[in-house]
Amino acid sequence: MHDLSHIRYLLTDVDDTLTTDGRLLPETLSALYRLADAGITVVPVTGGCAGWCDQMIRLWPIPAVIGENGAFYFHRDPQGHVALQSWDDPSLRAQRQQTLLTLAQAALCRVPDITLAKDQSYRLADVALDYNQDVQGITSDQLQQVVSTFHQAGAQARVSSIHINAWFGDYSKQAMSERLLKERFGLDDERIQQEVAYIGDSANDESMFAYLKHTFGVANIHPWLPRMQAHPHEIMNRPGGYGFNELASRLCEAKAAQEQGEPCRVD
């Protein structure tokens, strides 16, 4: 069991970590509010598109969100307005995305059962191919064919629980998380390791599991573990948003115990 009393920041994947069967459950949304009330800052770190991230930061009790596997983050400025910080210059970002879309078409010719994700129009930097959201029956060999198409062209490609995400550049969930934590929250390396936790559900979260000391997986991560080198240090008993709620309860209780107050429970 981790000592969670010093955790002040919880970074979290979204699809199949915050969500359960593709939906944000009311009790998980409540957990986000309870964490905020307890003084624990939650930052989603997702492969999700810019459109989804804009919605998250405007509707959820969060000060920032990292999107498209680290291509950018949204944050609230001192006046409460939403601002965008991109990893790359916008013109370079757009140029790279056009090249990726061309590569995606080549990949789809190889495996026509896979499609562009329906949120592609709302992406700023990467491409997302749907193999397990509105598409089913894709084999491991087919996934590898698609990933290889991008790798052979010098692009990065990662498989999440629902999408294959591909991009050009040296950013990642880990790299942009480190930048955000230092730029916006003023944390140094020592404080990051002491005060920041991460929870995820798939191989797309490996860079975060390798980076941080306090890492967690929801229960649906188990099928991914044989394909991963970096594992979470602890796995929750329940999947998806229920597993997130499990960790949220422990964080709130640890914070309350440290302050000798009433426990902040998340059902």
Buried (B, 14 or more C-beta within 10 A) or exposed (E): EBEBEBBBBBBBBBBBBBBBEEEBBEBBBBBBEBBBEBEBBBBBBBBBBBBBBBBBBEEBBBBBBBBBBBBBBBBBEEEEEBEBBBBBEEEBBEEBBEBBBEBBEEBBEEBEEBBBBEBBEBBBBBBBBBBBBEBEEBEEEBBEBBBEBBEEBEBBBBBBBBBBBBBBBEBBBBBBBBBBBBEBBEBEEEBBBBBBBBBBBBBBBBBBBEBBEBBBBBBBBEEBEEEBEEBBBBBBEBBBBBBBBBBBBBBBBBBBEEEEEEEBEBE
